[in-house]
Amino acid sequence: MPYQHILVAVDLTDECDPVVVRAQKLAKASGARMSLVHIVEPMAMAFGGDVPMDLSMLQQQQFEQARERLDSFTGKYPELSADQRHLAYGQPRQEIHRLAEEQGCDLIVVGSHGRHGLALLLGSTANDVLHGAPCDVLAVRLKKGEKGA
C-alpha cells in the first residue's frame, strides 16, 4: 500500500537536503503528501536540566531564529506550503511522534547521521524514533559531506 503522508524531520542544515530529496521522491512515487518538521530542544536539556537562571528570553530568541531558518530552508522547496512546515518545541522523539500522529503520517523520514543538530537528534534518539513511532520510519544514510542531489 503506498504511503499517504510523509513526515520529514530536519535540522535545517544543508546536510539534510538529501533526506528531503529522498522523501520528495517517495512522495511523488506514491502520490503522498509531505510535511517537514524541525524540533527546537529546550536549552535546559542541553545543560542537563539544572540551570540556575531563567532561559525563557533566550528560548524565545532561539525559537524565532529557528522559524527564520525554517522559512529560509524551505525556500529551496517551494512545493512545501506553509501548512506543511512545522516548528515544534520539546524533546525531538516525543514531538516527532506527536506530530506524526496528529497529522496522520504513515512514514517518518530522518537522516542517519549529521555533524550538527541532526547528530543530536539521531544519536540516541534514532532508536527512540524508530521503536516508539506510530508508523514506519525510514533512515536515509548520508555520507560525510553529502549535499542535496
N, C-alpha and C positions, 0 to 999 in steps of 0.2 A: 504494500500500500504506500503510495507516495506521501511525502511529508506535506503538511498543510501550512505550518507556521514555524519558522526557524528563528531562534534567538541567538545572536552572536554577542559574546562577551569580549570586550576590548579594553585595552589600556590607553588608547589614543596615541600610541606611537606608530611610526611608520612600520615597525616590526610586525604589527598586527594586520597590515594590509593583506598579506596572503591568506589570512584567516577569513577576512571579509570577502575576498575574491572567491575562495573555495565555497563559502556559504552562498554567494550570489549564483555560482554555477549550479549548486544543488537546488536552490530555489527556482531557478529558471527551468532546469530539467524536470522538476516535479510540479511546477506551477504553484509553488508555495509563496506565502507572504514572508517577508524577512523583517526582523526587528533587531536593533542594536542596543546594547546596554553597556554603560560604564559605571563602575561602583566606586564611590568615594568612601574610603575607610575612615572611621573616627580616629583622630590624632592620638587619642588616649591608647588605642590599640598598638600604635607604633611605639609608645613609651611604656608598654607593659600594663597599661590600665591605671597606674597610680601616678597621677600628675597633680602636683600641689598648686595648680593655678587654673583659672578659667580660660578655656581654649575656644569658647563659643565664637568670638570675633574672628579668630584665625580659621576656625572651621567654616564659617560663613564665607570668608575670602577664598578658601580652598574650594568650596563648592561652586562659587561664582566663576573662578578660574577654570574649573573642570567644565562648566557649562559652555564657556567660551571655546575651550579646546574641543569639546564635542561638536559644537557648531562648525568650527574650522575643519576638523577631521571629516565630518560627514559632507562637507562641501565637495569632497572628491567623489561622493556617491549621491548624485542628485536624485536618483530614484528612491532614496530613503526620505520619505516625507517626515514632517515634524512629529506626527503621532507614531512613527516607527523608531524614534530615537528616545532612549530613556537614560536618565541620570538618577542613580539611586545612592542613598547614604546608608552605610551599615557594613555588616560582615559580608564579604563577597558571596560565599556559598549560599547563605540564607537569602540574600537579596536576589541572586540569580534564580534560585528555586522558586521564590515567591513570585517573581515576575513571570517566569515560565508558566506557572500555574494560572496566574491572573490573566495572562494573555492567551492562554490555551495553546501554548507551544508544544510541538511534538518532537523537536530536536533542539538541543543546545550545542553550539559550536564554540570551541575555545582553542587557543594556541597551545602547543605542548611545551613551550619554553619562551623565555624572554629575558632581557637584561635589566628591565625597569619594573614598572608596576605589574606587568603580566607575570614576571618571575615570582612576585609575592603572591599574586592571585593563584598561580598554578603550582607553586612549590608544594606546600602541604594541602592546599585547597583543592587541587585537581582531583585527588582521590575522593574528597568530600563531595565535590560537584558530581562526580560520576556515580557514587554509591547512593547518594541521597536524592538524586534528581527524579523529578516526576515524569521524565520522558527520556528518550535516547540522548546520548552525548557523543559528539564527535570531537576528538582532539586532533587538530591539524598540526602535524610535525613540521617545525620550522628549522631551517639550517641557520647557523650563525651568520648574521649579516644579511639574511634574505630579506628582500623588499617585495612590495606588491608586484604581481605579474601582469 
